[in-house]
Every structure is written in structure tokens, then in C-alpha cells.
């Protein structure tokens, strides 16, 4: 299962990915891909449309290639265009989580116009106090656990890792 967490800069994508990973690691074999970390790993510091497209294409390819080795792959990317989301999740048991916030971008010049979430996406507003983050993170963690409950565990004796 691939969980794509998307949203504008400074919406809380990476924080949610870490929280979700920490919650799922006890029950599932997970991999986490973060947009900024993946850019550094791949040496792609091109923030143009073409650079973003290349970054997402490479991440989606890695996620698809490793989908059989992990029960949950958590991807946190800006992913501004609807077509990018569709390509990223195409052919997968994927879940889109869209974070929205009124906070400004983390870095000057990193503001990007985001296409709206898909009809089946989970929409989480991350403005406000830390308590609101906690509520939103608990909601996505609960839904992700429910959705992955039927997935096989990764241990050889059926007990998981």
C-alpha cells in the first residue's frame, strides 16, 4: 500500500509521515520517502515543473519497485498537479492524503499553486495549535491502520516483525 501525503510547503507533510511511520512500524514493514530527502539523494535540485516531474517520477518508480517488500510505503511530496498524483498512485492500492494550511511557505520562493485533492482523498487542515496536529495525525494513523489491517505481516511465522 502506498500512502501519498501531499500539500503545499510548510503544511506538515514530513511531520505526518514521521508520525504515521512511528505508529505503523510496530505492526507493518514500512518505507518512508520524503520529497526533500529524495531530492538530496537523487541530486535533483531543479524546482521547475520539469524538475518536480522528474523527482515524482523517480520516487513513484522506486515505490512501485519496492511495493512487494514493504506493506506500507509512506510518501510525503508536494505533488502539486492532479495528473502527478494520478500517475504516482496508478496501479497501486494507494491512498491520497491532502494537507492544507494557511501558513506561508517554509522557504522563500517555494510557494506553488496546488491542484485540489481527488474525490477519495483524505483532507486534513493543519492550521492551529499542536493539539490540532495531534488530532489530524491520530485520524490518518487510525485510517491507515484500518486500511492495512488485512495486509499480510512480514514475518515468516505470521507474527510480523
C-alpha positions in Angstrom: 0.0 0.0 0.0 1.3 3.5 -0.9 0.2 6.5 1.1 0.9 9.7 -0.7 0.8 12.7 1.7 0.7 15.9 -0.4 0.3 19.6 0.2 1.9 23.0 -0.1 5.2 23.9 1.5 5.0 24.0 5.4 1.7 22.2 5.6 3.1 19.4 7.8 3.7 16.6 5.2 7.0 15.4 6.7 5.8 15.6 10.3 2.7 13.5 9.4 4.9 11.0 7.5 7.2 10.6 10.6 4.2 10.2 12.9 2.5 7.7 10.7 5.7 5.7 10.3 6.2 5.6 14.0 2.7 4.4 14.5 2.8 1.7 11.8 6.3 0.3 12.4 5.1 -1.8 15.2 2.6 -3.6 13.0 3.8 -3.2 9.5 7.0 -3.2 7.5 7.3 0.4 6.2 9.4 2.6 4.0 9.2 6.4 4.1 10.1 8.6 1.1 10.3 12.4 1.7 10.4 14.9 -1.2 13.3 17.0 0.1 15.3 14.0 1.3 14.7 12.2 -2.0 15.8 15.3 -4.0 19.1 15.3 -2.0 19.6 11.6 -2.6 19.0 11.9 -6.3 20.9 15.2 -6.7 17.8 16.8 -8.2 17.6 20.4 -7.0 15.6 21.6 -10.0 12.4 23.1 -8.7 11.0 23.9 -12.1 7.9 21.9 -13.3 10.2 19.6 -15.2 12.4 19.1 -12.1 9.4 18.4 -9.9 8.0 16.0 -12.5 11.3 14.1 -12.6 11.5 13.9 -8.8 8.0 12.5 -8.6 8.5 10.1 -11.5 11.7 8.7 -9.8 10.0 8.4 -6.4 6.9 6.7 -7.9 9.2 4.2 -9.7 11.1 3.4 -6.5 7.8 3.0 -4.6 6.4 0.6 -7.2 9.6 -1.4 -7.4 9.7 -1.9 -3.6 5.9 -2.3 -3.1 6.3 -6.1 -2.7 9.0 -5.7 0.0 7.0 -3.3 2.3 3.4 -3.4 3.4 3.2 0.4 3.6 5.2 3.0 1.7 4.7 6.5 3.1 5.5 9.2 0.6 5.5 12.9 1.5 5.8 15.1 -1.6 4.4 18.5 -2.6 3.0 16.9 -5.7 1.1 20.0 -6.9 -0.6 18.7 -10.1 -3.6 16.3 -10.1 -2.1 14.4 -13.1 1.1 13.8 -11.0 -1.0 12.3 -8.2 -2.8 10.0 -10.6 0.4 8.8 -12.2 2.0 8.3 -8.7 -0.8 6.1 -7.5 -1.7 4.4 -10.8 -1.9 0.7 -10.5 -1.4 0.7 -6.7 -3.6 0.2 -3.6 -2.8 3.9 -2.9 -4.3 6.5 -0.6 -4.0 10.2 -1.1 -3.8 12.5 2.0 -4.1 16.2 1.2 -2.8 18.6 3.8 -4.0 22.2 3.7 -2.8 25.2 5.7 -2.9 29.0 5.8 0.7 29.1 6.9 3.1 30.5 4.4 5.8 28.5 2.7 8.9 27.3 4.6 11.3 28.8 2.1 11.0 32.0 0.1 10.1 31.1 -3.5 8.7 27.7 -2.6 5.0 28.7 -2.9 3.3 26.5 -5.5 -0.3 26.5 -6.6 -1.8 23.1 -5.7 -4.4 21.3 -7.7 -7.3 20.2 -5.4 -7.4 16.8 -3.8 -9.1 13.9 -5.5 -12.6 12.8 -4.6 -11.4 9.9 -2.5 -8.6 11.8 -0.8 -8.5 12.4 2.9 -8.4 16.2 3.5 -6.7 17.4 6.7 -6.4 21.1 7.7 -3.2 21.6 9.7 -3.6 25.2 10.8 -3.7 25.9 14.5 -2.2 24.6 17.7 -0.2 21.4 18.3 -3.4 19.9 19.6 -5.0 20.2 16.1 -2.0 18.4 14.6 -2.3 15.6 17.1 -6.0 15.1 16.2 -5.3 15.1 12.5 -2.3 12.7 12.8 -4.4 10.3 15.0 -7.1 10.4 12.4 -4.8 9.4 9.5 -2.9 6.9 11.6 -6.2 5.2 12.5 -7.4 5.1 8.9 -4.1 3.8 7.7 -4.1 1.1 10.3 -7.7 0.1 9.3 -6.8 0.1 5.6 -3.7 -2.0 6.1 -5.2 -4.4 8.7 -5.9 -7.1 6.1 -2.4 -6.9 4.7 -0.1 -9.9 5.5 2.6 -9.4 8.1 6.2 -9.5 7.0 7.4 -12.2 9.4 8.0 -15.8 8.2 5.9 -17.2 11.0 2.9 -14.9 10.5 3.7 -12.9 13.6 5.2 -9.9 11.8 8.5 -8.2 12.5 
